[in-house]
């Protein structure tokens, strides 16, 4: 699935899981976060690589930035075990001063390269076992966000035009049939809808969900990054032939029914 942060992908995935379980069909949700949490853990390869790259991906994302005069890099240990205990997504600052564009650029490219490993070693083996595999946030999304943040960094140690060319190339990489899902779904909803849902749920903005790493904060920062992502998502999804799911103010149950009736039922049980 593709869609702005907070649009409801996780909730929708859970509704699909429940509906499939009623037919004794296993739904396997794959994400980098779940893999480093050990659910599931593809052992022995590539688990160690996934864990260590998770650490360095965060180090790169902050690109030598500082918070209260301290390098964020100094807060990031070298081992995965120590880093995992920090729960960075919950405890790390949303922004930092002086983030250099080379960092988030490299962070995005690391994630793109790892997607080939996840597809080959996790997604395809599970699908071959008969499971329905879902990536509730398609790998293109975090990669694109990191590159957009890199393009917006004031410390543009990598020129903006270079970063923008990388965005075009990454979009082309994810067009490759190897990385394309059997069913791609674009959750087509406004960024302010996603922001409103976050507010109602009492959830704040997470790291790399706004332009804080490039020096812009507040609701405008979140909306600006999400709107830019949404524009790229729509263009890519159209080029890839993905299904467009209009979100608006519809319930997760209603969205789930549309997916089940129009996409999954014909493929899984021929209705």
LUMDREN-45248 format. One record per residue: x negated, y, z of N, C-alpha, C in turn. Coordinates in pm, whole numbers, plus 50000, padded with zeros to 5 digits. Last residue first. Layout:
+--------+---------+-------+---------+----------+-------+--------+---------+-------+
: n.east : n.north :  n.up : ca.east : ca.north : ca.up : c.east : c.north :  c.up :
+--------+---------+-------+---------+----------+-------+--------+---------+-------+
:      X :       Y :     Z :       X :        Y :     Z :      X :       Y :     Z :
...
+--------+---------+-------+---------+----------+-------+--------+---------+-------+
***
This chain:
+--------+---------+-------+---------+----------+-------+--------+---------+-------+
: n.east : n.north :  n.up : ca.east : ca.north : ca.up : c.east : c.north :  c.up :
+--------+---------+-------+---------+----------+-------+--------+---------+-------+
:  51418 :   48473 : 49304 :   51554 :    48529 : 49306 :  51553 :   48665 : 49237 :
:  51181 :   48325 : 49350 :   51245 :    48326 : 49220 :  51386 :   48377 : 49216 :
:  51031 :   48340 : 49578 :   51132 :    48234 : 49570 :  51225 :   48249 : 49450 :
:  50819 :   48517 : 49516 :   50801 :    48411 : 49615 :  50906 :   48301 : 49607 :
:  50895 :   48696 : 49312 :   50765 :    48629 : 49306 :  50757 :   48507 : 49396 :
:  51149 :   48793 : 49380 :   51126 :    48733 : 49248 :  50996 :   48652 : 49240 :
:  51093 :   48882 : 49653 :   51185 :    48772 : 49624 :  51162 :   48711 : 49485 :
:  50915 :   49107 : 49626 :   50871 :    48981 : 49684 :  50961 :   48863 : 49648 :
:  51049 :   49318 : 49476 :   50910 :    49278 : 49453 :  50876 :   49138 : 49502 :
:  51317 :   49368 : 49533 :   51265 :    49404 : 49401 :  51127 :   49347 : 49370 :
:  51371 :   49271 : 49794 :   51461 :    49241 : 49683 :  51395 :   49260 : 49547 :
:  51154 :   49366 : 49952 :   51189 :    49224 : 49949 :  51269 :   49190 : 49824 :
:  51164 :   49642 : 49905 :   51044 :    49565 : 49871 :  51077 :   49417 : 49857 :
:  51420 :   49701 : 50004 :   51387 :    49729 : 49864 :  51265 :   49649 : 49820 :
:  51388 :   49626 : 50271 :   51485 :    49556 : 50187 :  51456 :   49579 : 50039 :
:  51202 :   49818 : 50358 :   51166 :    49676 : 50356 :  51259 :   49597 : 50265 :
:  51356 :   50047 : 50350 :   51240 :    50036 : 50263 :  51198 :   49890 : 50248 :
:  51537 :   49980 : 50554 :   51586 :    50004 : 50419 :  51472 :   49990 : 50317 :
:  51366 :   49965 : 50773 :   51445 :    49848 : 50735 :  51495 :   49860 : 50591 :
:  51265 :   50223 : 50798 :   51174 :    50115 : 50759 :  51250 :   49991 : 50712 :
:  51501 :   50455 : 50647 :   51452 :    50376 : 50760 :  51354 :   50271 : 50710 :
:  51440 :   50765 : 50471 :   51491 :    50628 : 50479 :  51429 :   50553 : 50596 :
:  51386 :   51021 : 50396 :   51423 :    50998 : 50536 :  51479 :   50857 : 50557 :
:  51129 :   50951 : 50165 :   51225 :    51051 : 50215 :  51255 :   51026 : 50362 :
:  51018 :   50739 : 49995 :   51034 :    50727 : 50140 :  51144 :   50819 : 50192 :
:  51020 :   50543 : 49711 :   51057 :    50675 : 49762 :  51091 :   50665 : 49911 :
:  50770 :   50367 : 49578 :   50874 :    50353 : 49680 :  50902 :   50489 : 49740 :
:  50658 :   50252 : 49279 :   50675 :    50376 : 49356 :  50795 :   50362 : 49449 :
:  50422 :   50008 : 49198 :   50563 :    50035 : 49228 :  50572 :   50160 : 49316 :
:  50155 :   50073 : 48962 :   50208 :    50036 : 49093 :  50356 :   50075 : 49106 :
:  49990 :   50113 : 48740 :   50119 :    50047 : 48724 :  50181 :   50001 : 48854 :
:  49763 :   50262 : 48747 :   49751 :    50120 : 48781 :  49882 :   50043 : 48765 :
:  49851 :   50515 : 48692 :   49757 :    50452 : 48599 :  49747 :   50302 : 48622 :
:  50010 :   50557 : 48919 :   50071 :    50558 : 48786 :  49981 :   50487 : 48685 :
:  49811 :   50550 : 49115 :   49918 :    50449 : 49116 :  49989 :   50442 : 48982 :
:  49658 :   50780 : 49049 :   49599 :    50646 : 49041 :  49707 :   50539 : 49031 :
:  49845 :   50986 : 49090 :   49780 :    50970 : 48960 :  49725 :   50829 : 48943 :
:  49910 :   50944 : 49360 :   50014 :    50937 : 49257 :  49954 :   50915 : 49118 :
:  49662 :   50980 : 49489 :   49733 :    50851 : 49498 :  49833 :   50837 : 49384 :
:  49607 :   51248 : 49437 :   49521 :    51146 : 49379 :  49591 :   51009 : 49379 :
:  49818 :   51360 : 49590 :   49804 :    51391 : 49447 :  49720 :   51285 : 49376 :
:  49758 :   51264 : 49843 :   49884 :    51224 : 49778 :  49878 :   51250 : 49628 :
:  49518 :   51400 : 49899 :   49520 :    51254 : 49884 :  49642 :   51209 : 49806 :
:  49623 :   51657 : 49920 :   49524 :    51628 : 49817 :  49515 :   51478 : 49791 :
:  49791 :   51620 : 50138 :   49849 :    51659 : 50010 :  49752 :   51632 : 49895 :
:  49605 :   51559 : 50338 :   49704 :    51458 : 50299 :  49768 :   51493 : 50165 :
:  49459 :   51798 : 50357 :   49393 :    51674 : 50316 :  49494 :   51572 : 50267 :
:  49672 :   51974 : 50432 :   49591 :    52000 : 50313 :  49523 :   51872 : 50264 :
:  49771 :   51872 : 50671 :   49858 :    51876 : 50553 :  49777 :   51894 : 50425 :
:  49546 :   51908 : 50841 :   49603 :    51776 : 50815 :  49683 :   51776 : 50685 :
:  49522 :   52188 : 50829 :   49410 :    52103 : 50790 :  49458 :   51962 : 50756 :
:  49762 :   52275 : 50935 :   49731 :    52308 : 50795 :  49619 :   52218 : 50743 :
:  49741 :   52197 : 51202 :   49836 :    52129 : 51114 :  49805 :   52153 : 50967 :
:  49384 :   52208 : 51287 :   49525 :    52243 : 51296 :  49610 :   52169 : 51195 :
:  49074 :   52304 : 51116 :   49155 :    52231 : 51213 :  49301 :   52275 : 51207 :
:  48774 :   52274 : 50935 :   48912 :    52325 : 50936 :  48996 :   52239 : 51029 :
:  48520 :   52157 : 50912 :   48534 :    52285 : 50981 :  48673 :   52343 : 50986 :
:  48498 :   51907 : 50819 :   48443 :    52012 : 50733 :  48472 :   52151 : 50788 :
:  48624 :   51760 : 51006 :   48482 :    51733 : 50986 :  48417 :   51834 : 50891 :
:  48889 :   51843 : 50972 :   48814 :    51889 : 51089 :  48663 :   51867 : 51072 :
:  49079 :   51791 : 50777 :   48951 :    51846 : 50733 :  48865 :   51896 : 50850 :
:  49222 :   51472 : 50876 :   49233 :    51612 : 50837 :  49093 :   51660 : 50796 :
:  49155 :   51222 : 50931 :   49291 :    51240 : 50880 :  49319 :   51386 : 50847 :
:  48912 :   51180 : 51051 :   48917 :    51173 : 50904 :  49059 :   51172 : 50850 :
:  49063 :   51071 : 51350 :   48940 :    51109 : 51281 :  48955 :   51083 : 51131 :
:  49417 :   51158 : 51377 :   49298 :    51077 : 51399 :  49178 :   51130 : 51323 :
:  49654 :   51353 : 51549 :   49579 :    51332 : 51427 :  49453 :   51253 : 51460 :
:  49872 :   51187 : 51786 :   49795 :    51297 : 51733 :  49728 :   51259 : 51602 :
:  50200 :   51083 : 51848 :   50065 :    51046 : 51804 :  49995 :   51166 : 51745 :
:  50465 :   51104 : 51907 :   50369 :    51146 : 52008 :  50226 :   51109 : 51975 :
:  50655 :   51059 : 51722 :   50600 :    50941 : 51788 :  50500 :   50976 : 51898 :
:  50690 :   51319 : 51630 :   50800 :    51252 : 51700 :  50750 :   51133 : 51779 :
:  50443 :   51358 : 51503 :   50481 :    51442 : 51616 :  50590 :   51376 : 51699 :
:  50450 :   51172 : 51297 :   50345 :    51165 : 51396 :  50385 :   51243 : 51522 :
:  50665 :   51276 : 51155 :   50676 :    51144 : 51217 :  50570 :   51127 : 51325 :
:  50552 :   51515 : 51063 :   50667 :    51520 : 51154 :  50684 :   51386 : 51226 :
:  50360 :   51415 : 50891 :   50318 :    51493 : 51008 :  50430 :   51499 : 51111 :
:  50521 :   51297 : 50696 :   50427 :    51215 : 50773 :  50385 :   51286 : 50900 :
:  50647 :   51526 : 50601 :   50727 :    51418 : 50659 :  50640 :   51330 : 50747 :
:  50435 :   51663 : 50496 :   50498 :    51721 : 50615 :  50591 :   51620 : 50682 :
:  50376 :   51504 : 50275 :   50282 :    51508 : 50386 :  50345 :   51565 : 50512 :
:  50643 :   51307 : 50137 :   50576 :    51435 : 50159 :  50486 :   51430 : 50281 :
:  50595 :   50991 : 49971 :   50660 :    51077 : 50069 :  50578 :   51202 : 50092 :
:  50581 :   50693 : 49844 :   50590 :    50829 : 49792 :  50669 :   50915 : 49891 :
:  50377 :   50447 : 49865 :   50479 :    50507 : 49951 :  50482 :   50656 : 49921 :
:  50315 :   50229 : 49613 :   50289 :    50367 : 49653 :  50404 :   50415 : 49739 :
:  50200 :   49906 : 49599 :   50314 :    49989 : 49636 :  50266 :   50127 : 49680 :
:  50116 :   49634 : 49394 :   50073 :    49759 : 49455 :  50194 :   49848 : 49481 :
:  50063 :   49300 : 49378 :   50169 :    49399 : 49389 :  50113 :   49522 : 49460 :
:  49809 :   49196 : 49351 :   49914 :    49144 : 49264 :  50033 :   49240 : 49261 :
:  49560 :   49464 : 49365 :   49650 :    49363 : 49423 :  49747 :   49310 : 49319 :
:  49230 :   49506 : 49234 :   49372 :    49540 : 49227 :  49458 :   49428 : 49288 :
:  48974 :   49418 : 49228 :   49017 :    49487 : 49350 :  49166 :   49521 : 49349 :
:  48960 :   49299 : 48976 :   48916 :    49223 : 49094 :  48966 :   49286 : 49223 :
:  49034 :   49495 : 48790 :   49130 :    49389 : 48826 :  49090 :   49310 : 48950 :
:  48944 :   49826 : 48877 :   48900 :    49695 : 48832 :  48998 :   49587 : 48877 :
:  49015 :   50057 : 48994 :   49098 :    50015 : 48881 :  49061 :   49876 : 48833 :
:  48821 :   50116 : 49171 :   48941 :    50051 : 49224 :  49041 :   50014 : 49115 :
:  48647 :   50246 : 48993 :   48607 :    50120 : 49057 :  48730 :   50044 : 49106 :
:  48787 :   50482 : 48936 :   48767 :    50383 : 48829 :  48728 :   50247 : 48887 :
:  48764 :   50607 : 49181 :   48898 :    50576 : 49129 :  48888 :   50471 : 49020 :
:  48487 :   50642 : 49178 :   48548 :    50551 : 49276 :  48689 :   50512 : 49232 :
:  48463 :   50832 : 48978 :   48403 :    50700 : 48959 :  48463 :   50598 : 49055 :
:  48592 :   51054 : 49086 :   48641 :    50997 : 48961 :  48588 :   50855 : 48942 :
:  48428 :   51093 : 49309 :   48570 :    51066 : 49327 :  48627 :   51001 : 49202 :
:  48185 :   51158 : 49189 :   48196 :    51031 : 49261 :  48342 :   50994 : 49285 :
:  48243 :   51410 : 49096 :   48221 :    51303 : 48998 :  48231 :   51166 : 49064 :
:  48258 :   51540 : 49340 :   48379 :    51529 : 49259 :  48363 :   51424 : 49150 :
:  47990 :   51529 : 49417 :   48091 :    51458 : 49496 :  48218 :   51438 : 49414 :
:  47882 :   51698 : 49223 :   47839 :    51559 : 49229 :  47943 :   51475 : 49304 :
:  48000 :   51939 : 49286 :   48033 :    51878 : 49158 :  47989 :   51732 : 49151 :
:  47888 :   51996 : 49538 :   48029 :    51962 : 49529 :  48061 :   51893 : 49396 :
:  47565 :   51855 : 49613 :   47651 :    51955 : 49548 :  47793 :   51905 : 49528 :
:  47475 :   51761 : 49928 :   47503 :    51704 : 49796 :  47600 :   51801 : 49728 :
:  47482 :   51950 : 50121 :   47351 :    51899 : 50084 :  47358 :   51815 : 49957 :
:  47669 :   52169 : 50208 :   47682 :    52082 : 50090 :  47543 :   52038 : 50043 :
:  47808 :   52255 : 50462 :   47668 :    52215 : 50446 :  47662 :   52115 : 50330 :
:  48081 :   52257 : 50434 :   48008 :    52381 : 50406 :  47859 :   52354 : 50389 :
:  48272 :   52004 : 50279 :   48172 :    52040 : 50379 :  48097 :   52167 : 50338 :
:  48442 :   51918 : 50083 :   48481 :    52039 : 50154 :  48376 :   52084 : 50256 :
:  48338 :   51682 : 49990 :   48347 :    51793 : 49895 :  48378 :   51925 : 49965 :
:  48374 :   51523 : 50217 :   48239 :    51558 : 50173 :  48241 :   51679 : 50080 :
:  48651 :   51499 : 50211 :   48589 :    51569 : 50323 :  48448 :   51613 : 50284 :
:  48670 :   51345 : 49980 :   48732 :    51478 : 49983 :  48675 :   51562 : 50096 :
:  48539 :   51113 : 50068 :   48481 :    51192 : 49959 :  48541 :   51333 : 49953 :
:  48712 :   51022 : 50268 :   48573 :    51055 : 50302 :  48510 :   51143 : 50194 :
:  48944 :   50975 : 50116 :   48944 :    51076 : 50222 :  48802 :   51119 : 50257 :
:  48860 :   50766 : 49946 :   48897 :    50896 : 49890 :  48892 :   51004 : 49997 :
:  48826 :   50564 : 50141 :   48714 :    50608 : 50057 :  48741 :   50747 : 50001 :
:  49080 :   50528 : 50246 :   48975 :    50584 : 50332 :  48853 :   50630 : 50253 :
:  49210 :   50441 : 49984 :   49251 :    50555 : 50066 :  49140 :   50608 : 50157 :
:  49110 :   50210 : 49871 :   49087 :    50337 : 49800 :  49116 :   50457 : 49891 :
:  49209 :   49996 : 50021 :   49075 :    50048 : 50047 :  49043 :   50180 : 49980 :
:  49544 :   50041 : 50140 :   49453 :    49999 : 50034 :  49319 :   50069 : 50048 :
:  49681 :   49950 : 50418 :   49620 :    50073 : 50367 :  49512 :   50031 : 50267 :
:  49768 :   49695 : 50438 :   49867 :    49801 : 50460 :  49812 :   49938 : 50423 :
:  49728 :   49441 : 50252 :   49639 :    49547 : 50299 :  49727 :   49670 : 50313 :
:  49848 :   49117 : 50295 :   49882 :    49259 : 50282 :  49765 :   49345 : 50332 :
:  49914 :   48804 : 50160 :   49812 :    48892 : 50218 :  49848 :   49038 : 50190 :
:  50079 :   48520 : 50225 :   50100 :    48651 : 50164 :  50006 :   48746 : 50235 :
:  49906 :   48206 : 50192 :   49954 :    48318 : 50272 :  49984 :   48438 : 50182 :
:  49791 :   47997 : 50053 :   49935 :    48013 : 50045 :  49992 :   48127 : 50127 :
:  49524 :   47982 : 50030 :   49585 :    47892 : 50128 :  49736 :   47906 : 50134 :
:  49467 :   48188 : 49861 :   49455 :    48053 : 49807 :  49515 :   47948 : 49901 :
:  49484 :   48400 : 50037 :   49588 :    48386 : 49935 :  49586 :   48244 : 49876 :
:  49247 :   48355 : 50178 :   49375 :    48346 : 50247 :  49489 :   48327 : 50147 :
:  49051 :   48397 : 49973 :   49064 :    48267 : 50040 :  49197 :   48250 : 50112 :
:  49110 :   48674 : 49910 :   49134 :    48565 : 49814 :  49139 :   48427 : 49878 :
:  49046 :   48816 : 50155 :   49176 :    48824 : 50089 :  49202 :   48702 : 50001 :
:  48775 :   48732 : 50228 :   48889 :    48729 : 50319 :  49021 :   48720 : 50243 :
:  48581 :   48742 : 50031 :   48560 :    48651 : 50143 :  48679 :   48640 : 50239 :
:  48659 :   48926 : 49831 :   48605 :    48795 : 49794 :  48608 :   48696 : 49909 :
:  48754 :   49151 : 49974 :   48838 :    49087 : 49872 :  48791 :   48944 : 49847 :
:  48531 :   49208 : 50133 :   48658 :    49175 : 50196 :  48750 :   49103 : 50097 :
:  48341 :   49270 : 49933 :   48318 :    49158 : 50025 :  48450 :   49113 : 50087 :
:  48455 :   49493 : 49817 :   48430 :    49376 : 49733 :  48408 :   49252 : 49820 :
:  48458 :   49670 : 50028 :   48586 :    49619 : 49981 :  48567 :   49498 : 49888 :
:  48201 :   49760 : 50059 :   48247 :    49654 : 50147 :  48379 :   49594 : 50101 :
:  48192 :   49967 : 49873 :   48113 :    49846 : 49848 :  48162 :   49731 : 49935 :
:  48362 :   50152 : 50002 :   48397 :    50099 : 49869 :  48321 :   49969 : 49841 :
:  48219 :   50208 : 50234 :   48349 :    50142 : 50244 :  48391 :   50081 : 50109 :
:  47998 :   50337 : 50121 :   47979 :    50214 : 50199 :  48110 :   50137 : 50206 :
:  48122 :   50560 : 50013 :   48065 :    50462 : 49922 :  48034 :   50330 : 49992 :
:  48198 :   50698 : 50246 :   48298 :    50651 : 50151 :  48245 :   50544 : 50059 :
:  47943 :   50750 : 50355 :   48042 :    50673 : 50430 :  48147 :   50615 : 50335 :
:  47831 :   50920 : 50166 :   47776 :    50785 : 50181 :  47872 :   50694 : 50256 :
:  48000 :   51143 : 50218 :   47990 :    51085 : 50083 :  47940 :   50941 : 50093 :
:  47954 :   51201 : 50489 :   48084 :    51145 : 50449 :  48084 :   51088 : 50308 :
:  47662 :   51277 : 50439 :   47712 :    51177 : 50533 :  47846 :   51119 : 50494 :
:  47628 :   51482 : 50258 :   47569 :    51352 : 50225 :  47625 :   51241 : 50314 :
:  47731 :   51710 : 50376 :   47815 :    51637 : 50283 :  47759 :   51500 : 50246 :
:  47694 :   51745 : 50724 :   47635 :    51757 : 50591 :  47705 :   51663 : 50494 :
:  47842 :   51934 : 50974 :   47844 :    51804 : 50905 :  47793 :   51824 : 50762 :
:  47847 :   52159 : 51142 :   47730 :    52133 : 51059 :  47725 :   51997 : 50994 :
:  48034 :   52038 : 51416 :   47974 :    52151 : 51346 :  47856 :   52104 : 51262 :
:  48321 :   51824 : 51393 :   48186 :    51852 : 51440 :  48132 :   51968 : 51359 :
:  48636 :   51668 : 51488 :   48546 :    51747 : 51404 :  48410 :   51763 : 51467 :
:  48748 :   51493 : 51666 :   48801 :    51497 : 51530 :  48706 :   51568 : 51435 :
:  48533 :   51295 : 51877 :   48593 :    51423 : 51836 :  48641 :   51419 : 51692 :
:  48632 :   50967 : 51998 :   48539 :    51056 : 51929 :  48608 :   51185 : 51886 :
:  48829 :   50802 : 52109 :   48749 :    50887 : 52198 :  48657 :   50986 : 52126 :
:  48961 :   50644 : 51929 :   49039 :    50703 : 52037 :  48961 :   50809 : 52114 :
:  48772 :   50552 : 51755 :   48891 :    50614 : 51698 :  48975 :   50685 : 51804 :
:  48580 :   50430 : 51926 :   48554 :    50560 : 51864 :  48679 :   50629 : 51813 :
:  48540 :   50256 : 52157 :   48670 :    50280 : 52092 :  48670 :   50418 : 52025 :
:  48312 :   50172 : 52286 :   48343 :    50315 : 52291 :  48482 :   50347 : 52238 :
:  48275 :   49907 : 52233 :   48323 :    49941 : 52367 :  48363 :   50089 : 52377 :
:  48159 :   49914 : 51983 :   48298 :    49870 : 51994 :  48357 :   49909 : 52129 :
:  47894 :   49982 : 52046 :   47980 :    50078 : 51978 :  48127 :   50042 : 51994 :
:  47795 :   49750 : 52164 :   47798 :    49875 : 52241 :  47895 :   49975 : 52179 :
:  47827 :   49573 : 51947 :   47890 :    49544 : 52075 :  47901 :   49671 : 52160 :
:  47669 :   49681 : 51741 :   47814 :    49680 : 51728 :  47881 :   49661 : 51864 :
:  47395 :   49898 : 51821 :   47457 :    49766 : 51813 :  47608 :   49777 : 51809 :
:  47314 :   50159 : 51845 :   47270 :    50084 : 51729 :  47338 :   49949 : 51714 :
:  47561 :   50414 : 51940 :   47453 :    50316 : 51964 :  47419 :   50240 : 51837 :
:  47627 :   50744 : 51917 :   47655 :    50619 : 51847 :  47538 :   50523 : 51868 :
:  47552 :   50979 : 52020 :   47659 :    50908 : 52092 :  47686 :   50770 : 52031 :
:  47377 :   51084 : 51843 :   47323 :    51038 : 51970 :  47426 :   50963 : 52053 :
:  47541 :   51174 : 51637 :   47459 :    51055 : 51614 :  47405 :   50997 : 51745 :
:  47628 :   51414 : 51725 :   47720 :    51301 : 51739 :  47643 :   51171 : 51721 :
:  47410 :   51618 : 51904 :   47429 :    51541 : 51783 :  47526 :   51425 : 51809 :
:  47542 :   51886 : 52092 :   47484 :    51752 : 52092 :  47512 :   51682 : 51959 :
:  47679 :   52127 : 52088 :   47534 :    52128 : 52077 :  47467 :   51993 : 52071 :
:  47945 :   52053 : 52083 :   47890 :    52117 : 52204 :  47738 :   52109 : 52205 :
:  47857 :   51836 : 51837 :   47970 :    51877 : 51920 :  47912 :   51928 : 52050 :
:  47722 :   51823 : 51504 :   47707 :    51840 : 51648 :  47840 :   51879 : 51713 :
:  47636 :   51604 : 51226 :   47708 :    51712 : 51293 :  47688 :   51712 : 51444 :
:  47529 :   51407 : 51065 :   47437 :    51493 : 51137 :  47503 :   51609 : 51209 :
:  47776 :   51283 : 50956 :   47675 :    51352 : 50877 :  47583 :   51447 : 50950 :
:  47996 :   51141 : 51033 :   47969 :    51267 : 51105 :  47849 :   51343 : 51049 :
:  47974 :   50919 : 50865 :   48091 :    51005 : 50854 :  48067 :   51141 : 50920 :
:  47747 :   50781 : 50952 :   47741 :    50858 : 50829 :  47855 :   50959 : 50820 :
:  47851 :   50661 : 51180 :   47735 :    50750 : 51191 :  47726 :   50840 : 51068 :
:  48054 :   50502 : 51070 :   48088 :    50613 : 51160 :  47973 :   50712 : 51172 :
:  47892 :   50326 : 50928 :   47992 :    50405 : 50857 :  48035 :   50525 : 50941 :
:  47753 :   50197 : 51125 :   47681 :    50294 : 51042 :  47776 :   50379 : 50959 :
:  47959 :   50035 : 51236 :   47882 :    50130 : 51318 :  47820 :   50238 : 51231 :
:  48037 :   49884 : 51012 :   48136 :    49967 : 51083 :  48066 :   50075 : 51166 :
:  47811 :   49740 : 50956 :   47847 :    49849 : 50865 :  47952 :   49940 : 50927 :
:  47829 :   49555 : 51163 :   47720 :    49653 : 51163 :  47749 :   49769 : 51069 :
:  48065 :   49411 : 51091 :   48053 :    49479 : 51220 :  47945 :   49586 : 51217 :
:  48003 :   49309 : 50838 :   48120 :    49395 : 50856 :  48108 :   49475 : 50985 :
:  47782 :   49149 : 50902 :   47766 :    49264 : 50812 :  47881 :   49362 : 50828 :
:  47906 :   48957 : 51063 :   47802 :    49043 : 51119 :  47782 :   49167 : 51033 :
:  48095 :   48838 : 50878 :   48137 :    48907 : 50998 :  48031 :   49003 : 51053 :
:  48114 :   48708 : 50628 :   48032 :    48829 : 50640 :  48055 :   48905 : 50771 :
:  47948 :   48438 : 50778 :   47936 :    48549 : 50683 :  48075 :   48583 : 50634 :
:  48063 :   48246 : 50939 :   47972 :    48342 : 51000 :  47946 :   48462 : 50909 :
:  48392 :   48401 : 50980 :   48261 :    48363 : 51032 :  48198 :   48257 : 50943 :
:  48610 :   48640 : 50975 :   48552 :    48551 : 50875 :  48409 :   48513 : 50914 :
:  48856 :   48675 : 51200 :   48712 :    48690 : 51193 :  48653 :   48593 : 51093 :
:  49162 :   48869 : 51148 :   49086 :    48745 : 51165 :  48937 :   48770 : 51158 :
:  49036 :   48980 : 51423 :   49166 :    48923 : 51388 :  49200 :   48954 : 51241 :
:  48815 :   49114 : 51525 :   48816 :    48969 : 51527 :  48948 :   48906 : 51490 :
:  48782 :   49377 : 51497 :   48846 :    49335 : 51621 :  48855 :   49183 : 51632 :
:  48689 :   49388 : 51244 :   48591 :    49412 : 51350 :  48650 :   49379 : 51486 :
:  48933 :   49331 : 51115 :   48820 :    49241 : 51101 :  48717 :   49263 : 51210 :
:  49096 :   49546 : 51173 :   49133 :    49414 : 51224 :  49015 :   49317 : 51217 :
:  48952 :   49746 : 51032 :   48973 :    49757 : 51177 :  49007 :   49621 : 51236 :
:  48976 :   49661 : 50769 :   48843 :    49663 : 50831 :  48858 :   49668 : 50983 :
:  49254 :   49438 : 50729 :   49197 :    49572 : 50731 :  49060 :   49563 : 50795 :
:  49528 :   49239 : 50644 :   49383 :    49255 : 50639 :  49347 :   49403 : 50641 :
:  49774 :   49022 : 50750 :   49739 :    49163 : 50733 :  49588 :   49178 : 50744 :
:  49963 :   48774 : 50625 :   49828 :    48795 : 50678 :  49788 :   48939 : 50647 :
:  50247 :   48594 : 50682 :   50197 :    48723 : 50634 :  50064 :   48751 : 50703 :
:  50389 :   48288 : 50592 :   50288 :    48356 : 50672 :  50245 :   48485 : 50605 :
:  50723 :   48198 : 50593 :   50612 :    48242 : 50509 :  50517 :   48325 : 50593 :
:  50970 :   48121 : 50696 :   50851 :    48042 : 50727 :  50735 :   48071 : 50633 :
:  51164 :   48302 : 50664 :   51156 :    48201 : 50559 :  51031 :   48114 : 50576 :
:  51117 :   48470 : 50871 :   51247 :    48405 : 50868 :  51253 :   48295 : 50763 :
:  50878 :   48581 : 50796 :   50875 :    48477 : 50899 :  51007 :   48402 : 50904 :
:  50963 :   48783 : 50625 :   50898 :    48665 : 50568 :  50895 :   48550 : 50668 :
:  51065 :   48964 : 50813 :   51153 :    48910 : 50710 :  51093 :   48784 : 50647 :
:  50835 :   49024 : 50964 :   50951 :    48963 : 51028 :  51042 :   48897 : 50924 :
:  50674 :   49145 : 50768 :   50628 :    49023 : 50837 :  50747 :   48950 : 50899 :
:  50822 :   49371 : 50708 :   50805 :    49268 : 50605 :  50763 :   49137 : 50670 :
:  50791 :   49508 : 50950 :   50925 :    49468 : 50906 :  50918 :   49359 : 50798 :
:  50516 :   49551 : 50942 :   50573 :    49466 : 51048 :  50713 :   49421 : 51012 :
:  50500 :   49728 : 50725 :   50434 :    49596 : 50718 :  50491 :   49502 : 50822 :
:  50631 :   49949 : 50833 :   50690 :    49879 : 50718 :  50630 :   49739 : 50706 :
:  50447 :   50026 : 51027 :   50583 :    49986 : 51066 :  50650 :   49906 : 50955 :
:  50230 :   50092 : 50858 :   50217 :    49988 : 50961 :  50354 :   49936 : 51004 :
:  50331 :   50302 : 50696 :   50284 :    50176 : 50636 :  50278 :   50062 : 50738 :
:  50423 :   50561 : 50754 :   50499 :    50445 : 50801 :  50454 :   50311 : 50747 :
:  50286 :   50795 : 50723 :   50407 :    50779 : 50641 :  50486 :   50655 : 50680 :
:  50045 :   50838 : 50849 :   50167 :    50865 : 50924 :  50295 :   50842 : 50847 :
:  49860 :   50940 : 50569 :   49857 :    50897 : 50708 :  49986 :   50935 : 50778 :
:  50019 :   50867 : 50249 :   49951 :    50954 : 50346 :  49954 :   50895 : 50486 :
:  49958 :   50557 : 50076 :   50046 :    50663 : 50121 :  49973 :   50747 : 50224 :
:  49965 :   50229 : 49945 :   49902 :    50360 : 49946 :  50004 :   50462 : 49994 :
:  49916 :   49881 : 50000 :   50000 :    50000 : 50000 :  49912 :   50125 : 50000 :
+--------+---------+-------+---------+----------+-------+--------+---------+-------+
***
